[in-house]
């Protein structure tokens, strides 16, 4: 079940950090802003190309804010392969070029760079303006805009609320 919802495409790329492809819809100035990371603790392994941040992790780049309990970055040879954030919940928000705020949350967010795939697991929810999309599992292909959501059983149900953007004059 794949769809191309109009507004969700505008902000799902916001998880992309410095060194990755930037979103055409997020604030254009965000990609040039420095990435600021704060956490209670961090462990770096340069040889393995990994970084792990624990405890009240906050990543800010321009208007993009990601908050999680734990974030792991896998970047062998200084090339980011994946970013995995966990928490109760992981939250993200970013201002769009149109001035609207986009936000999302899930218990786990993964970004697989080579596949250009954003995966949200566990009580996942995406919002922009009044539009809302929620499911226990959401996958988004950042290069094509395809979205796949749902899973097995009632916990895998999908809920979407979209408001028309082209209202006719009365």
KETORFI-247129 format. One line per field, with one value per residue: residue number from 1; residue in three letters; x, y, z negated of N, C-alpha, C in turn. Coordinates in steps of 0.2 Angstrom, whole numbers, m for minus. Each point is the difference from the previous one (the first is absolute). Layout:
! KETORFI-247129
k c(NUM ...)
r c(Ala ...)
n.X c(X ...)
n.Y c(Y ...)
n.Z c(Z ...)
ca.X c(X ...)
ca.Y c(Y ...)
ca.Z c(Z ...)
c.X c(X ...)
c.Y c(Y ...)
c.Z c(Z ...)
//
This chain:
! KETORFI-247129
k c(1 2 3 4 5 6 7 8 9 10 11 12 13 14 15 16 17 18 19 20 21 22 23 24 25 26 27 28 29 30 31 32 33 34 35 36 37 38 39 40 41 42 43 44 45 46 47 48 49 50 51 52 53 54 55 56 57 58 59 60 61 62 63 64 65 66 67 68 69 70 71 72 73 74 75 76 77 78 79 80 81 82 83 84 85 86 87 88 89 90 91 92 93 94 95 96 97 98 99 100 101 102 103 104 105 106 107 108 109 110 111 112 113 114 115 116 117 118 119 120 121 122 123 124 125 126 127 128 129 130 131 132 133 134 135 136 137 138 139 140 141 142 143 144 145 146 147 148 149 150 151 152 153 154 155 156 157 158 159 160 161 162 163 164 165 166 167 168 169 170)
r c(Unk Unk Unk Unk Unk Unk Unk Unk Unk Unk Unk Unk Unk Unk Unk Unk Unk Unk Unk Unk Unk Unk Unk Unk Unk Unk Unk Unk Unk Unk Unk Unk Unk Unk Unk Unk Unk Unk Unk Unk Unk Unk Unk Unk Unk Unk Unk Unk Unk Unk Unk Unk Unk Unk Unk Unk Unk Unk Unk Unk Unk Unk Unk Unk Unk Unk Unk Unk Unk Unk Unk Unk Unk Unk Unk Unk Unk Unk Unk Unk Unk Unk Unk Unk Unk Unk Unk Unk Unk Unk Unk Unk Unk Unk Unk Unk Unk Unk Unk Unk Unk Unk Unk Unk Unk Unk Unk Unk Unk Unk Unk Unk Unk Unk Unk Unk Unk Unk Unk Unk Unk Unk Unk Unk Unk Unk Unk Unk Unk Unk Unk Unk Unk Unk Unk Unk Unk Unk Unk Unk Unk Unk Unk Unk Unk Unk Unk Unk Unk Unk Unk Unk Unk Unk Unk Unk Unk Unk Unk Unk Unk Unk Unk Unk Unk Unk Unk Unk Unk Unk)
n.X c(4 2 1 m2 m1 m4 m3 0 0 m3 0 m1 3 m4 m1 1 5 4 2 m6 m4 0 m5 m3 m3 5 1 1 0 m4 1 1 m5 4 3 m4 4 m5 3 m2 0 6 m1 6 m1 6 3 m5 1 m1 m6 0 m6 1 m7 m7 0 4 m3 4 m3 1 m5 5 m5 4 m5 5 m1 1 6 m1 7 m1 7 1 6 m2 m4 m5 m1 0 m6 0 m7 1 m6 m3 m1 2 2 m3 3 m3 3 m6 2 m5 5 m2 m2 5 m4 4 m2 4 m1 1 5 0 6 m1 7 3 m4 2 0 m5 2 m7 2 m6 m7 2 2 m3 1 m4 0 m6 4 m3 5 m3 4 0 0 5 0 5 m1 5 2 m5 0 2 m6 3 m6 0 m3 2 m6 m4 6 m1 m6 m2 2 m4 2 m3 2 m5 4 m4 m2 m6 0 m3)
n.Y c(m6 3 6 6 1 5 1 m7 0 5 m5 m5 4 2 m7 2 m2 4 1 1 m3 6 1 m1 m2 m3 3 3 5 m5 m2 6 0 2 m7 1 m4 m1 m3 m5 m4 m1 m5 1 m4 4 m6 m1 7 0 2 1 3 1 0 1 m4 5 0 5 1 6 m1 m5 m3 m4 m3 m3 m6 m3 2 m5 2 m3 1 m6 1 3 m6 5 m5 1 2 m2 2 m1 m1 4 3 m2 6 3 5 3 6 0 0 m4 m1 m6 m2 m4 m5 m4 m6 m4 m7 m1 4 m2 2 m4 3 m6 m3 6 m4 3 m3 0 m2 m3 0 m2 7 3 7 3 6 m1 m2 m6 m4 m5 m4 m6 0 5 m2 4 0 3 m4 m4 1 m6 m1 m4 m2 m2 m6 m5 m2 1 m2 m3 2 3 6 3 7 2 7 1 1 m3 3 m2 5 2)
n.Z c(0 6 m3 3 m7 1 m6 m1 6 m3 m4 3 5 m5 1 7 m3 m3 6 m1 5 2 m4 5 m5 m3 m5 6 m5 m1 6 1 m4 m6 0 m5 m4 m4 m5 m4 6 3 5 2 6 1 m3 m4 m1 m7 m1 m7 m1 m6 m2 0 6 2 6 1 6 m1 3 2 m3 m2 m3 m4 m2 6 3 5 1 6 0 3 0 m5 2 m1 m3 m6 m2 m6 m1 m7 m2 m5 6 6 0 5 1 5 1 4 7 0 m5 2 m5 1 m2 m4 m1 m3 m1 6 2 6 2 5 0 1 m4 m2 m6 m2 m6 m2 m6 m2 0 7 1 6 m1 4 m3 3 6 0 m1 m2 m3 m1 7 1 7 1 7 m2 4 m2 m6 2 m3 m4 m3 m7 m2 m4 0 m5 m3 5 m3 6 m2 4 m1 6 0 4 5 4 m5 2 4 m5)
ca.X c(m4 4 m3 4 m3 3 4 5 6 3 4 3 7 3 5 6 5 6 3 m5 m4 m5 m7 m2 m6 2 3 6 5 1 5 6 1 4 m4 1 m2 1 m2 3 7 2 6 2 5 2 2 m7 m5 m6 m1 m6 m2 m5 m3 m2 3 m3 4 m3 3 m4 m7 m1 2 m1 1 m1 3 6 1 6 1 4 3 7 4 m4 m6 m6 m4 m6 m1 m5 m1 m5 m3 m7 2 5 m4 4 m4 4 m4 1 1 m7 m1 m4 4 m1 3 m1 2 0 4 6 1 6 1 4 2 1 m7 m4 m6 m1 m5 m2 m3 m3 m4 2 m5 3 m4 1 m6 m5 0 3 1 2 0 5 6 m1 7 m1 6 1 1 m6 m6 m5 m1 m3 m1 m5 3 m5 m5 m3 6 2 m5 2 m5 2 m4 3 m4 1 4 m3 m7 m3 m3 m7)
ca.Y c(6 6 6 6 5 6 4 m4 0 7 0 m7 0 4 m4 0 5 2 m5 m4 4 5 0 6 3 3 7 0 2 m5 m4 4 1 m5 m5 0 m6 0 m6 m1 m4 m1 m4 0 m5 2 m5 m3 5 0 5 m2 5 m2 4 7 2 5 2 6 3 5 m1 m7 m2 m7 m2 m7 m3 m3 0 m3 2 m5 4 m3 4 6 0 m2 m6 0 4 m3 4 m3 3 m1 m2 4 5 4 6 5 5 0 7 4 3 m4 m5 m8 m4 m8 m3 m7 m3 m1 3 m2 3 m4 5 m3 m2 6 m2 3 m5 2 m6 1 6 5 5 5 5 7 4 m4 m7 m4 m7 m4 m7 m3 m1 4 1 5 0 7 2 m1 3 m6 m1 m6 0 m5 m6 m5 1 7 4 2 4 7 5 6 5 5 5 3 6 4 1 4 6 m1)
ca.Z c(0 0 3 0 m3 2 m5 m4 4 m1 m6 m2 1 m5 m5 3 m3 4 4 4 4 m4 2 4 m3 m7 1 3 m4 m5 2 m1 m7 m3 m4 m7 m3 m7 m3 m6 1 6 1 7 2 6 4 2 3 m3 m6 m3 m4 m5 m5 2 6 4 6 3 6 2 m3 m2 m7 m1 m7 m1 m6 3 7 2 7 3 5 1 5 0 4 m5 2 m4 m6 m4 m6 m4 m6 m1 7 4 3 4 3 4 3 7 3 0 m6 m4 m4 1 m6 0 m6 0 m5 4 6 4 7 4 5 7 2 m1 m3 m7 m3 m6 m3 m6 m1 4 2 4 1 3 0 m3 2 m5 3 m6 0 m5 4 6 4 5 4 1 7 4 m4 m2 m7 m2 m7 m2 m2 m1 m5 m2 m2 7 4 2 m1 4 0 4 1 7 0 5 m1 5 m3 m1)
c.X c(4 m4 5 m4 3 4 5 6 4 5 3 7 4 5 7 5 6 3 m5 m4 m5 m7 m1 m6 2 3 7 6 2 6 7 2 4 m5 2 m3 2 m3 3 7 0 6 2 5 2 2 m6 m4 m6 0 m6 m1 m6 m2 m1 4 m4 4 m4 4 m5 m7 m2 2 m2 2 m1 4 7 0 7 1 6 3 7 3 m4 m5 m5 m4 m7 0 m6 m1 m6 m2 m7 m3 6 m5 4 m5 4 m5 1 0 m7 m2 m4 5 m2 3 m2 2 m1 5 7 0 6 1 5 2 0 m7 m5 m6 m1 m6 m1 m4 m3 m3 2 m5 4 m5 3 m6 m5 0 4 0 3 0 6 6 m1 7 m1 7 1 2 m6 m6 m5 0 m4 m2 m4 4 m6 m4 m2 5 3 m4 3 m5 3 m6 3 m6 1 4 m3 m8 m3 m4 m8 m4)
c.Y c(6 6 5 5 7 4 m4 1 6 0 m6 0 4 m3 0 5 2 m6 m4 5 4 0 7 4 3 7 m1 1 m6 m4 3 1 m5 m5 1 m6 0 m6 m1 m3 m2 m5 0 m5 2 m5 m4 4 0 6 m2 5 m2 5 7 3 5 2 6 2 5 0 m7 m2 m8 m1 m8 m2 m2 1 m3 2 m5 4 m2 5 7 1 m3 m6 0 4 m4 4 m4 5 m1 7 4 6 4 6 4 5 m1 6 4 3 m5 m5 m7 m3 m7 m3 m8 m2 m1 3 m3 3 m4 4 m2 m1 6 m2 2 m5 2 m6 2 7 6 5 5 5 6 4 m4 m7 m5 m7 m4 m8 m3 0 4 0 5 0 7 2 m1 3 m6 m1 m7 0 m6 m6 m5 2 7 5 3 4 7 5 6 5 5 5 3 6 5 1 5 6 m1 6)
c.Z c(0 3 0 m3 2 m5 m3 4 m1 m6 m3 0 m6 m5 3 m3 5 4 4 4 m4 4 4 m3 m7 1 3 m4 m5 2 m1 m8 m3 m4 m7 m3 m8 m3 m7 0 7 1 7 1 7 5 3 4 m3 m6 m3 m5 m5 m5 3 6 3 6 3 6 3 m3 m1 m7 m1 m8 m1 m6 2 7 2 8 2 6 1 6 0 5 m4 4 m3 m6 m3 m7 m3 m6 m1 m1 2 3 5 3 4 4 8 3 0 m7 m5 m4 1 m6 1 m7 1 m6 3 7 3 6 3 6 7 3 0 m3 m7 m2 m7 m3 m7 m1 4 2 3 0 4 0 m4 2 m5 3 m6 2 m4 4 7 3 5 4 2 7 5 m3 m2 m7 m1 m7 m1 m2 m2 m6 m1 m1 7 4 1 m1 4 0 5 1 7 0 6 m1 5 m3 0 3)
//
